[in-house]
């Protein structure tokens, strides 16, 4: 069993390093014109939680990882550098986009899922 404080610290560290709070905020601000968009926005938000949980578990289960949370995070980032860089690049694109579009967040959700699956 994991120490709850360590789990929480890892959850928030993963969210911070991947800027997931900002991403969730953008999802929350997506305009909803119909029921399908409302469902899509909710699915995007749920997906972020699922992927953050997957990444947190992967960080906690790193083999040969140091016990220090900061060192563990650094090791995870190193092992998943290319996927993290793709995710960060996508966030830059989202920040620089002139408008919000459901297609953009569909692609972003897929990229976050790919990052999480590369961790598992």
C-alpha positions in Angstrom: 0.0 0.0 0.0 1.2 3.5 -0.8 1.4 6.3 1.6 -1.6 8.6 0.9 0.6 11.7 1.2 3.1 10.3 -1.4 0.2 9.5 -3.7 -1.2 13.0 -3.4 2.2 14.6 -3.9 2.8 12.5 -7.0 -0.7 13.3 -8.4 -0.1 17.0 -8.0 3.5 16.8 -9.3 2.2 15.1 -12.4 -0.5 17.7 -12.9 2.0 20.5 -12.4 4.7 19.3 -14.7 2.2 18.5 -17.4 0.2 21.7 -16.8 -3.0 19.7 -16.5 -4.8 22.4 -14.3 -4.5 24.9 -17.2 -5.6 22.3 -19.7 -8.7 21.4 -17.5 -9.5 25.2 -17.3 -9.4 25.4 -21.1 -11.8 22.5 -21.3 -14.1 24.1 -18.8 -14.3 27.2 -20.9 -15.2 25.4 -24.2 -18.4 26.8 -25.4 -21.3 24.4 -25.6 -23.8 24.8 -28.5 -25.6 21.5 -28.2 -25.9 18.3 -26.2 -23.2 16.5 -28.2 -20.7 19.3 -27.4 -21.7 19.1 -23.7 -21.1 15.3 -23.8 -17.8 15.8 -25.6 -16.6 18.4 -23.1 -17.5 16.1 -20.2 -15.7 13.2 -21.8 -12.5 15.4 -22.3 -12.6 16.4 -18.7 -13.1 12.8 -17.5 -10.2 11.7 -19.7 -7.8 14.1 -18.1 -8.5 12.6 -14.7 -8.1 9.1 -16.0 -4.8 9.9 -17.7 -3.5 11.8 -14.7 -4.3 8.7 -12.5 -2.5 6.4 -15.0 0.6 8.7 -15.0 0.6 9.0 -11.2 0.4 5.2 -10.8 3.2 4.8 -13.4 5.4 7.3 -11.4 4.7 5.5 -8.2 5.5 2.1 -9.7 8.8 3.1 -11.4 11.3 0.3 -11.1 14.6 1.2 -9.5 13.2 4.7 -8.7 14.5 6.8 -5.8 12.1 7.3 -2.9 12.4 11.1 -3.1 9.3 12.4 -5.0 11.3 15.1 -6.9 13.9 12.6 -8.1 11.2 10.1 -9.0 9.5 12.8 -11.1 12.8 13.6 -12.8 13.4 10.0 -13.6 9.8 9.6 -15.1 10.3 12.8 -17.2 13.6 11.5 -18.5 12.2 8.1 -19.4 9.2 9.7 -21.2 11.0 12.7 -22.6 9.7 12.5 -26.2 6.1 12.0 -25.2 6.3 14.8 -22.7 7.8 17.1 -25.2 5.0 16.3 -27.7 2.4 17.1 -25.0 4.1 20.4 -24.1 4.4 21.3 -27.8 0.7 20.7 -28.1 -0.1 22.9 -25.1 2.0 25.7 -26.8 -0.2 25.3 -29.9 -3.4 25.5 -27.8 -2.1 28.6 -26.0 -1.4 30.2 -29.4 -4.6 29.2 -31.1 -6.9 32.0 -32.2 -10.0 30.2 -31.1 -11.3 27.1 -29.3 -12.3 24.1 -31.4 -13.5 20.7 -30.3 -11.2 19.1 -32.8 -8.2 20.6 -31.1 -9.1 19.1 -27.8 -9.9 15.8 -29.4 -6.3 15.7 -30.7 -5.0 16.9 -27.3 -6.9 14.2 -25.4 -5.4 11.6 -27.7 -1.9 12.9 -27.2 -2.4 12.9 -23.4 -3.7 9.3 -23.6 -0.6 8.4 -25.7 1.6 9.9 -23.0 -0.2 8.0 -20.3 -0.1 4.7 -22.2 3.7 5.2 -22.8 4.0 5.4 -19.0 2.0 2.3 -18.1 
